[in-house]
Amino acid sequence: MADDKRDYYEVLGVDKSVSEDDLKKAYRKAAKKYHPDLNPGDKEAEKKFKEVNEAYEVLSDKEKRARYDQFGHAGVDPNFGAGGSGGFGGGFTGDFGDLGDIFNSFFGGFGGGRSSNPNAPRRGNDTAAAVNLSFEEAAKGCKKTIKVTKIDNCRECDGSGAQKGTSPKTCPVCHGTGHIASTQRTPFGVMQTQKVCDNCHGSGKIIDNPCHVCAGKGRIRHTVEQSVNIPAGIDDGQVINLRGGGDAGTNGGPSGDLRINVNVRPHPIFERKGYDVYCEIPITFTQAALGCEIVVPTLDGKVKFTVHEGTQPGDEFKLRGKGIQRLNYSGRGDEYVKITVEVPKELSKAQKDKLREFESVTDDKNYKKRKSFTDKVKEFFSD
């Protein structure tokens, strides 16, 4: 009868030089393709599944593969040589090894490993929402009310799914497990697999009188208003996590969390960098040259600051502690104020005459940076 069998390498679609890893991959693919659970009632698939198992059982064993390569099917016949070889036809009694790993990955393993209890407590899913804040609200903290869509237990039936005054019954088919086992004989012995119970669809319960509010689901999706405390110092793009604010758990499990994404609107004056605040204040040429007192905006209100005589464009000064509250820590950042000198435009003839008059009475000692640059240019071109 060995002459009727197909070549094992051909069965798995590999050549004789195939590596152990590639052999295992080929077996996984073929076993999944022809497995009876995926081809119910298909006798031809069942036949090929046994053929695939037989081929892999031989080729995955180094000694059997060597005998097969040398003698063909006769080399792995149970009657081959003195005392037999313990080949496939004599029944497989050894360790499943890689075969066990492969079937675990596809079908839950041999021996019918138990599935999780459908009535065990389960944590609810996390949900997400967003909150929009002004620059000042993020800096100083506030309280906001947002709308959140989430799943809660039905109040009408207290999450049971059954009409008030009634209760679900244990599924008589799966006895509350949510799964039913099926047993098959294979070349390796008896293999047991599990599938979702068709009678209760995996819930383990039967509801004869469903709740009219949730239609027997025990849970409803709705939108609620949620009050949120915004901590001082929160920044754009950060997330506030409200523990237990997400979807309700099932079977008494805890609720998931609500993750709130923070969006902070830009400010017309301030720019944030970490916990420091930056702003630019334009002053006139005269104010920069003679010095002056200016009003500086801060998050706490207006403060006065004296600009010293001869202030240059781009000069920066710091207001210590006028920045943003450090998130979850004490102390605040600083405010940095950058001076820009605005050059006047659309001057009248009289204004231009005055500037020319002013220019005529100034010299290099009034413009030290310009004199230094001019000297460097002369030195550069003198070489």
DRENDO-1510 file (C-alpha; in Angstrom, 1 decimal, always signed):
<recs>
REC; n; res; u; v; w
REC; 1; MET; +0.0; +0.0; +0.0 .
REC; 2; ALA; +3.0; +2.3; +0.3 .
REC; 3; ASP; +3.0; +2.6; -3.5 .
REC; 4; ASP; -0.4; +4.4; -3.2 .
REC; 5; LYS; +0.9; +7.2; -1.0 .
REC; 6; ARG; +2.0; +10.5; -2.4 .
REC; 7; ASP; +5.5; +11.8; -1.9 .
REC; 8; TYR; +5.6; +13.5; +1.5 .
REC; 9; TYR; +7.5; +16.5; +0.1 .
REC; 10; GLU; +4.9; +16.9; -2.6 .
REC; 11; VAL; +2.1; +16.7; +0.0 .
REC; 12; LEU; +3.6; +19.7; +1.8 .
REC; 13; GLY; +4.6; +21.5; -1.3 .
REC; 14; VAL; +8.4; +21.6; -0.5 .
REC; 15; ASP; +11.6; +20.2; -1.9 .
REC; 16; LYS; +14.0; +17.8; -0.3 .
REC; 17; SER; +16.4; +20.6; +0.8 .
REC; 18; VAL; +13.7; +22.4; +2.8 .
REC; 19; SER; +14.8; +23.7; +6.2 .
REC; 20; GLU; +13.1; +22.9; +9.5 .
REC; 21; ASP; +11.6; +26.4; +9.7 .
REC; 22; ASP; +10.3; +26.4; +6.2 .
REC; 23; LEU; +8.9; +22.8; +6.7 .
REC; 24; LYS; +7.0; +24.0; +9.7 .
REC; 25; LYS; +5.6; +27.0; +7.8 .
REC; 26; ALA; +4.5; +24.8; +5.0 .
REC; 27; TYR; +2.8; +22.4; +7.4 .
REC; 28; ARG; +1.0; +25.3; +9.2 .
REC; 29; LYS; -0.4; +26.5; +5.9 .
REC; 30; ALA; -1.6; +23.1; +4.7 .
REC; 31; ALA; -3.0; +22.1; +8.1 .
REC; 32; LYS; -5.0; +25.2; +8.3 .
REC; 33; LYS; -6.3; +24.9; +4.8 .
REC; 34; TYR; -7.6; +21.3; +5.2 .
REC; 35; HIS; -8.5; +21.3; +8.9 .
REC; 36; PRO; -12.0; +19.7; +9.4 .
REC; 37; ASP; -13.2; +22.6; +11.5 .
REC; 38; LEU; -12.7; +24.9; +8.5 .
REC; 39; ASN; -14.1; +22.4; +6.1 .
REC; 40; PRO; -17.1; +20.8; +7.9 .
REC; 41; GLY; -18.4; +17.7; +6.0 .
REC; 42; ASP; -15.7; +17.8; +3.4 .
REC; 43; LYS; -14.4; +14.2; +3.2 .
REC; 44; GLU; -11.7; +15.1; +0.7 .
REC; 45; ALA; -10.4; +17.9; +3.0 .
REC; 46; GLU; -10.4; +15.5; +5.9 .
REC; 47; LYS; -8.4; +13.0; +3.8 .
REC; 48; LYS; -5.8; +15.6; +2.8 .
REC; 49; PHE; -5.6; +16.8; +6.4 .
REC; 50; LYS; -4.6; +13.3; +7.6 .
REC; 51; GLU; -2.1; +13.1; +4.7 .
REC; 52; VAL; -0.6; +16.4; +5.7 .
REC; 53; ASN; -0.2; +15.3; +9.3 .
REC; 54; GLU; +1.4; +12.0; +8.2 .
REC; 55; ALA; +3.9; +13.8; +6.0 .
REC; 56; TYR; +4.9; +16.3; +8.7 .
REC; 57; GLU; +5.2; +13.6; +11.4 .
REC; 58; VAL; +7.8; +11.9; +9.3 .
REC; 59; LEU; +9.7; +14.8; +7.8 .
REC; 60; SER; +9.9; +16.7; +11.1 .
REC; 61; ASP; +11.7; +13.8; +12.7 .
REC; 62; LYS; +15.4; +13.7; +11.6 .
REC; 63; GLU; +15.8; +9.9; +11.8 .
REC; 64; LYS; +12.5; +9.2; +10.0 .
REC; 65; ARG; +13.3; +11.8; +7.4 .
REC; 66; ALA; +16.7; +10.2; +6.8 .
REC; 67; ARG; +15.1; +6.8; +6.4 .
REC; 68; TYR; +12.4; +8.2; +4.1 .
REC; 69; ASP; +15.0; +9.9; +1.9 .
REC; 70; GLN; +16.9; +6.7; +1.6 .
REC; 71; PHE; +14.1; +4.1; +1.4 .
REC; 72; GLY; +10.9; +6.0; +0.7 .
REC; 73; HIS; +7.7; +5.0; +2.4 .
REC; 74; ALA; +9.1; +1.6; +3.2 .
REC; 75; GLY; +11.7; +3.2; +5.4 .
REC; 76; VAL; +9.1; +4.5; +7.8 .
REC; 77; ASP; +6.8; +1.5; +7.7 .
REC; 78; PRO; +6.3; +0.1; +11.2 .
REC; 79; ASN; +7.6; -3.3; +10.0 .
REC; 80; PHE; +10.8; -1.8; +8.5 .
REC; 81; GLY; +13.9; -3.5; +9.9 .
REC; 82; ALA; +14.1; -5.6; +13.0 .
REC; 83; GLY; +11.7; -4.7; +15.7 .
REC; 84; GLY; +10.0; -2.1; +13.5 .
REC; 85; SER; +10.5; +1.6; +13.5 .
REC; 86; GLY; +7.6; +2.9; +15.4 .
REC; 87; GLY; +6.4; +4.6; +12.2 .
REC; 88; PHE; +3.2; +6.4; +11.6 .
REC; 89; GLY; +1.1; +3.3; +10.8 .
REC; 90; GLY; +1.9; +1.9; +14.3 .
REC; 91; GLY; +0.3; +4.8; +16.2 .
REC; 92; PHE; +1.9; +8.0; +17.4 .
REC; 93; THR; +2.7; +8.0; +21.1 .
REC; 94; GLY; +5.6; +10.4; +21.5 .
REC; 95; ASP; +5.7; +14.1; +22.5 .
REC; 96; PHE; +3.7; +16.4; +20.2 .
REC; 97; GLY; +6.6; +19.0; +20.2 .
REC; 98; ASP; +6.1; +21.4; +17.4 .
REC; 99; LEU; +2.8; +19.8; +16.4 .
REC; 100; GLY; +1.4; +20.9; +19.7 .
REC; 101; ASP; +2.5; +24.4; +19.2 .
REC; 102; ILE; +1.1; +24.5; +15.8 .
REC; 103; PHE; -2.3; +23.2; +16.8 .
REC; 104; ASN; -2.4; +25.5; +19.8 .
REC; 105; SER; -1.9; +28.5; +17.5 .
REC; 106; PHE; -4.8; +27.4; +15.2 .
REC; 107; PHE; -7.3; +25.5; +17.1 .
REC; 108; GLY; -6.8; +25.9; +20.9 .
REC; 109; GLY; -4.5; +22.9; +21.3 .
REC; 110; PHE; -5.2; +19.2; +21.9 .
REC; 111; GLY; -7.3; +18.0; +24.7 .
REC; 112; GLY; -9.8; +20.8; +24.4 .
REC; 113; GLY; -8.3; +23.7; +26.3 .
REC; 114; ARG; -10.9; +25.7; +28.1 .
REC; 115; SER; -12.0; +29.1; +26.9 .
REC; 116; SER; -12.5; +32.0; +29.1 .
REC; 117; ASN; -15.7; +32.2; +31.1 .
REC; 118; PRO; -18.1; +34.5; +29.3 .
REC; 119; ASN; -19.7; +35.5; +32.6 .
REC; 120; ALA; -16.4; +36.5; +34.3 .
REC; 121; PRO; -16.1; +40.2; +35.2 .
REC; 122; ARG; -14.5; +42.3; +32.4 .
REC; 123; ARG; -13.2; +45.8; +32.4 .
REC; 124; GLY; -14.9; +48.3; +30.2 .
REC; 125; ASN; -13.3; +49.9; +27.2 .
REC; 126; ASP; -11.5; +53.2; +27.4 .
REC; 127; THR; -13.2; +56.1; +25.7 .
REC; 128; ALA; -11.9; +59.4; +24.3 .
REC; 129; ALA; -13.1; +63.0; +24.3 .
REC; 130; ALA; -11.6; +66.4; +23.6 .
REC; 131; VAL; -11.6; +69.8; +25.5 .
REC; 132; ASN; -10.8; +73.2; +24.0 .
REC; 133; LEU; -9.1; +75.7; +26.3 .
REC; 134; SER; -8.0; +79.3; +26.0 .
REC; 135; PHE; -4.3; +80.0; +26.7 .
REC; 136; GLU; -5.2; +81.5; +30.1 .
REC; 137; GLU; -7.4; +78.5; +31.1 .
REC; 138; ALA; -4.6; +76.1; +30.4 .
REC; 139; ALA; -2.1; +78.2; +32.3 .
REC; 140; LYS; -4.1; +78.8; +35.4 .
REC; 141; GLY; -6.5; +75.7; +35.4 .
REC; 142; CYS; -10.2; +75.7; +35.3 .
REC; 143; LYS; -13.3; +73.5; +35.4 .
REC; 144; LYS; -15.0; +72.5; +32.2 .
REC; 145; THR; -18.1; +70.5; +31.2 .
REC; 146; ILE; -17.7; +68.3; +28.2 .
REC; 147; LYS; -20.0; +65.8; +26.4 .
REC; 148; VAL; -18.9; +62.2; +26.4 .
REC; 149; THR; -20.5; +59.3; +24.5 .
REC; 150; LYS; -20.0; +56.0; +26.3 .
REC; 151; ILE; -21.6; +52.7; +27.1 .
REC; 152; ASP; -23.4; +52.2; +30.5 .
REC; 153; ASN; -25.4; +49.5; +32.1 .
REC; 154; CYS; -29.0; +49.8; +31.4 .
REC; 155; ARG; -30.8; +51.4; +34.4 .
REC; 156; GLU; -34.1; +49.7; +33.5 .
REC; 157; CYS; -32.8; +46.2; +33.9 .
REC; 158; ASP; -29.6; +46.9; +36.0 .
REC; 159; GLY; -27.5; +45.5; +33.2 .
REC; 160; SER; -29.1; +42.0; +33.1 .
REC; 161; GLY; -30.8; +42.4; +29.7 .
REC; 162; ALA; -34.0; +40.8; +31.0 .
REC; 163; GLN; -37.3; +42.6; +31.5 .
REC; 164; LYS; -37.7; +44.0; +35.0 .
REC; 165; GLY; -38.9; +41.2; +37.4 .
REC; 166; THR; -37.3; +38.5; +35.3 .
REC; 167; SER; -33.8; +37.2; +35.0 .
REC; 168; PRO; -31.6; +35.4; +32.4 .
REC; 169; LYS; -31.4; +31.6; +32.4 .
REC; 170; THR; -28.3; +29.5; +32.1 .
REC; 171; CYS; -27.9; +28.2; +28.5 .
REC; 172; PRO; -29.0; +24.5; +28.5 .
REC; 173; VAL; -26.7; +23.7; +25.6 .
REC; 174; CYS; -23.3; +25.0; +26.9 .
REC; 175; HIS; -24.3; +25.1; +30.6 .
REC; 176; GLY; -23.2; +28.7; +30.9 .
REC; 177; THR; -19.7; +28.3; +29.4 .
REC; 178; GLY; -20.5; +30.0; +26.1 .
REC; 179; HIS; -18.7; +27.3; +24.2 .
REC; 180; ILE; -19.3; +23.8; +23.1 .
REC; 181; ALA; -16.7; +21.1; +22.5 .
REC; 182; SER; -16.4; +18.9; +19.5 .
REC; 183; THR; -14.3; +15.7; +19.4 .
REC; 184; GLN; -12.5; +14.2; +16.4 .
REC; 185; ARG; -10.3; +11.3; +15.8 .
REC; 186; THR; -7.0; +12.1; +14.2 .
REC; 187; PRO; -3.8; +10.1; +13.3 .
REC; 188; PHE; -2.5; +11.3; +16.7 .
REC; 189; GLY; -5.5; +10.2; +18.7 .
REC; 190; VAL; -8.6; +12.1; +19.8 .
REC; 191; MET; -8.5; +15.9; +19.3 .
REC; 192; GLN; -11.0; +18.2; +21.0 .
REC; 193; THR; -11.8; +21.7; +19.8 .
REC; 194; GLN; -14.2; +24.3; +21.0 .
REC; 195; LYS; -16.5; +26.8; +19.2 .
REC; 196; VAL; -18.9; +29.5; +20.2 .
REC; 197; CYS; -22.3; +28.1; +21.3 .
REC; 198; ASP; -24.9; +28.7; +18.6 .
REC; 199; ASN; -27.7; +28.7; +21.1 .
REC; 200; CYS; -26.6; +31.6; +23.3 .
REC; 201; HIS; -24.0; +33.1; +20.9 .
REC; 202; GLY; -21.2; +32.8; +23.5 .
REC; 203; SER; -23.0; +34.7; +26.3 .
REC; 204; GLY; -23.8; +31.5; +28.3 .
REC; 205; LYS; -27.3; +33.0; +29.0 .
REC; 206; ILE; -30.7; +32.8; +27.5 .
REC; 207; ILE; -33.1; +35.8; +27.9 .
REC; 208; ASP; -36.7; +34.9; +27.3 .
REC; 209; ASN; -38.1; +38.4; +28.1 .
REC; 210; PRO; -35.6; +41.0; +26.8 .
REC; 211; CYS; -35.6; +44.5; +28.4 .
REC; 212; HIS; -37.6; +46.9; +26.2 .
REC; 213; VAL; -35.0; +49.7; +26.8 .
REC; 214; CYS; -31.8; +47.9; +25.8 .
REC; 215; ALA; -33.4; +45.1; +23.7 .
REC; 216; GLY; -31.8; +42.5; +25.9 .
REC; 217; LYS; -28.2; +43.8; +25.6 .
REC; 218; GLY; -28.0; +45.0; +29.2 .
REC; 219; ARG; -26.1; +48.1; +28.0 .
REC; 220; ILE; -26.9; +51.3; +26.3 .
REC; 221; ARG; -24.8; +53.9; +24.5 .
REC; 222; HIS; -25.6; +57.5; +25.4 .
REC; 223; THR; -24.1; +60.9; +25.7 .
REC; 224; VAL; -23.6; +62.5; +29.1 .
REC; 225; GLU; -22.1; +65.7; +30.4 .
REC; 226; GLN; -18.9; +65.2; +32.3 .
REC; 227; SER; -17.4; +67.8; +34.6 .
REC; 228; VAL; -13.6; +68.0; +34.3 .
REC; 229; ASN; -11.1; +69.7; +36.5 .
REC; 230; ILE; -8.3; +71.1; +34.3 .
REC; 231; PRO; -5.0; +71.3; +36.2 .
REC; 232; ALA; -3.0; +74.5; +36.0 .
REC; 233; GLY; -0.1; +74.2; +33.5 .
REC; 234; ILE; -1.7; +71.7; +31.1 .
REC; 235; ASP; -0.3; +72.1; +27.6 .
REC; 236; ASP; -1.7; +71.6; +24.1 .
REC; 237; GLY; -1.7; +68.0; +23.0 .
REC; 238; GLN; -1.5; +66.5; +26.5 .
REC; 239; VAL; -4.1; +64.0; +27.8 .
REC; 240; ILE; -6.1; +64.0; +31.0 .
REC; 241; ASN; -7.0; +60.5; +32.2 .
REC; 242; LEU; -10.2; +60.1; +34.2 .
REC; 243; ARG; -10.1; +56.7; +35.8 .
REC; 244; GLY; -13.4; +54.9; +35.6 .
REC; 245; GLY; -14.9; +57.5; +33.2 .
REC; 246; GLY; -15.1; +55.2; +30.2 .
REC; 247; ASP; -17.4; +52.4; +29.2 .
REC; 248; ALA; -19.0; +50.4; +32.0 .
REC; 249; GLY; -17.6; +46.9; +32.7 .
REC; 250; THR; -19.5; +43.7; +32.2 .
REC; 251; ASN; -20.5; +41.2; +34.9 .
REC; 252; GLY; -19.5; +43.5; +37.6 .
REC; 253; GLY; -16.1; +44.4; +36.1 .
REC; 254; PRO; -14.7; +47.9; +36.5 .
REC; 255; SER; -15.3; +50.7; +34.1 .
REC; 256; GLY; -12.7; +51.8; +31.6 .
REC; 257; ASP; -11.0; +55.2; +31.6 .
REC; 258; LEU; -11.9; +58.4; +29.9 .
REC; 259; ARG; -8.9; +60.0; +28.0 .
REC; 260; ILE; -9.4; +63.7; +27.3 .
REC; 261; ASN; -7.3; +65.2; +24.6 .
REC; 262; VAL; -6.4; +68.9; +25.4 .
REC; 263; ASN; -6.5; +71.5; +22.7 .
REC; 264; VAL; -5.2; +75.0; +23.6 .
REC; 265; ARG; -6.0; +77.9; +21.4 .
REC; 266; PRO; -3.1; +80.2; +20.4 .
REC; 267; HIS; -2.8; +83.6; +22.2 .
REC; 268; PRO; -2.6; +86.9; +20.3 .
REC; 269; ILE; +0.3; +88.1; +22.5 .
REC; 270; PHE; +2.0; +85.3; +24.3 .
REC; 271; GLU; +3.8; +82.2; +23.1 .
REC; 272; ARG; +4.5; +79.3; +25.4 .
REC; 273; LYS; +7.8; +77.3; +25.6 .
REC; 274; GLY; +7.6; +74.8; +28.4 .
REC; 275; TYR; +6.5; +76.8; +31.4 .
REC; 276; ASP; +8.0; +80.1; +30.2 .
REC; 277; VAL; +6.0; +82.7; +28.3 .
REC; 278; TYR; +7.4; +84.9; +25.5 .
REC; 279; CYS; +6.1; +88.1; +24.0 .
REC; 280; GLU; +7.4; +91.0; +21.9 .
REC; 281; ILE; +6.8; +94.7; +22.6 .
REC; 282; PRO; +7.4; +97.3; +19.9 .
REC; 283; ILE; +8.8; +100.7; +20.9 .
REC; 284; THR; +9.8; +103.8; +18.9 .
REC; 285; PHE; +13.3; +104.8; +17.9 .
REC; 286; THR; +13.1; +107.7; +20.4 .
REC; 287; GLN; +12.0; +105.5; +23.2 .
REC; 288; ALA; +14.8; +103.1; +22.6 .
REC; 289; ALA; +17.4; +105.9; +22.4 .
REC; 290; LEU; +16.2; +107.9; +25.4 .
REC; 291; GLY; +14.7; +105.2; +27.5 .
REC; 292; CYS; +11.1; +105.1; +28.7 .
REC; 293; GLU; +8.6; +103.4; +30.9 .
REC; 294; ILE; +6.4; +100.8; +29.2 .
REC; 295; VAL; +3.4; +98.7; +30.2 .
REC; 296; VAL; +4.0; +94.9; +29.9 .
REC; 297; PRO; +1.1; +92.4; +29.7 .
REC; 298; THR; +1.4; +89.3; +31.9 .
REC; 299; LEU; -0.9; +86.4; +32.8 .
REC; 300; ASP; -1.5; +88.2; +36.1 .
REC; 301; GLY; -2.3; +91.6; +34.6 .
REC; 302; LYS; -0.2; +94.6; +33.5 .
REC; 303; VAL; +3.1; +95.6; +35.0 .
REC; 304; LYS; +5.3; +98.6; +34.5 .
REC; 305; PHE; +8.9; +98.2; +33.2 .
REC; 306; THR; +11.6; +100.8; +32.6 .
REC; 307; VAL; +13.4; +100.5; +29.3 .
REC; 308; HIS; +17.0; +101.8; +29.8 .
REC; 309; GLU; +18.6; +104.4; +27.5 .
REC; 310; GLY; +20.2; +103.0; +24.4 .
REC; 311; THR; +18.1; +99.8; +24.3 .
REC; 312; GLN; +18.8; +97.9; +21.0 .
REC; 313; PRO; +16.4; +96.0; +18.8 .
REC; 314; GLY; +16.2; +92.4; +20.0 .
REC; 315; ASP; +17.2; +93.1; +23.6 .
REC; 316; GLU; +15.3; +90.8; +26.0 .
REC; 317; PHE; +14.5; +91.1; +29.7 .
REC; 318; LYS; +13.0; +88.6; +32.1 .
REC; 319; LEU; +10.1; +88.9; +34.5 .
REC; 320; ARG; +10.8; +86.2; +37.1 .
REC; 321; GLY; +7.8; +84.0; +38.1 .
REC; 322; LYS; +5.4; +85.6; +35.6 .
REC; 323; GLY; +5.2; +82.4; +33.5 .
REC; 324; ILE; +3.0; +79.3; +33.7 .
REC; 325; GLN; +2.3; +77.2; +36.8 .
REC; 326; ARG; +4.3; +74.0; +36.7 .
REC; 327; LEU; +2.0; +71.0; +36.2 .
REC; 328; ASN; +1.6; +69.1; +39.4 .
REC; 329; TYR; +4.5; +71.0; +41.0 .
REC; 330; SER; +4.9; +74.2; +42.8 .
REC; 331; GLY; +6.5; +77.3; +41.2 .
REC; 332; ARG; +6.1; +79.0; +37.9 .
REC; 333; GLY; +8.1; +79.7; +34.8 .
REC; 334; ASP; +9.3; +83.2; +33.8 .
REC; 335; GLU; +8.1; +85.7; +31.2 .
REC; 336; TYR; +10.6; +86.9; +28.6 .
REC; 337; VAL; +10.0; +90.2; +26.8 .
REC; 338; LYS; +11.8; +91.0; +23.6 .
REC; 339; ILE; +12.1; +94.6; +22.4 .
REC; 340; THR; +11.6; +95.4; +18.8 .
REC; 341; VAL; +12.3; +99.0; +17.5 .
REC; 342; GLU; +9.8; +100.0; +14.9 .
REC; 343; VAL; +11.1; +102.3; +12.1 .
REC; 344; PRO; +8.5; +105.0; +11.3 .
REC; 345; LYS; +6.9; +105.1; +7.8 .
REC; 346; GLU; +5.1; +107.7; +5.7 .
REC; 347; LEU; +7.0; +110.6; +7.2 .
REC; 348; SER; +6.1; +114.2; +6.4 .
REC; 349; LYS; +8.7; +116.6; +4.9 .
REC; 350; ALA; +9.1; +118.3; +8.3 .
REC; 351; GLN; +9.7; +114.9; +10.0 .
REC; 352; LYS; +12.3; +114.0; +7.4 .
REC; 353; ASP; +14.1; +117.3; +7.8 .
REC; 354; LYS; +14.3; +116.8; +11.6 .
REC; 355; LEU; +15.8; +113.3; +11.1 .
REC; 356; ARG; +18.4; +114.7; +8.6 .
REC; 357; GLU; +19.2; +117.4; +11.2 .
REC; 358; PHE; +19.6; +114.7; +13.8 .
REC; 359; GLU; +21.7; +112.6; +11.6 .
REC; 360; SER; +24.1; +115.5; +10.9 .
REC; 361; VAL; +24.9; +115.9; +14.6 .
REC; 362; THR; +25.7; +112.3; +15.3 .
REC; 363; ASP; +29.0; +110.5; +14.8 .
REC; 364; ASP; +30.6; +107.1; +15.2 .
REC; 365; LYS; +30.5; +107.2; +19.0 .
REC; 366; ASN; +26.8; +107.1; +18.8 .
REC; 367; TYR; +26.8; +104.0; +16.7 .
REC; 368; LYS; +29.4; +101.7; +18.1 .
REC; 369; LYS; +28.1; +98.5; +16.3 .
REC; 370; ARG; +28.1; +100.3; +12.9 .
REC; 371; LYS; +31.6; +101.7; +13.5 .
REC; 372; SER; +32.9; +98.2; +14.4 .
REC; 373; PHE; +31.3; +96.7; +11.3 .
REC; 374; THR; +32.7; +99.5; +9.0 .
REC; 375; ASP; +36.2; +98.9; +10.4 .
REC; 376; LYS; +35.9; +95.2; +9.7 .
REC; 377; VAL; +34.8; +95.8; +6.2 .
REC; 378; LYS; +37.7; +98.1; +5.5 .
REC; 379; GLU; +40.1; +95.6; +7.0 .
REC; 380; PHE; +38.7; +92.8; +4.8 .
REC; 381; PHE; +39.0; +94.7; +1.5 .
REC; 382; SER; +42.4; +96.1; +2.3 .
REC; 383; ASP; +44.1; +92.7; +1.9 .
</recs>
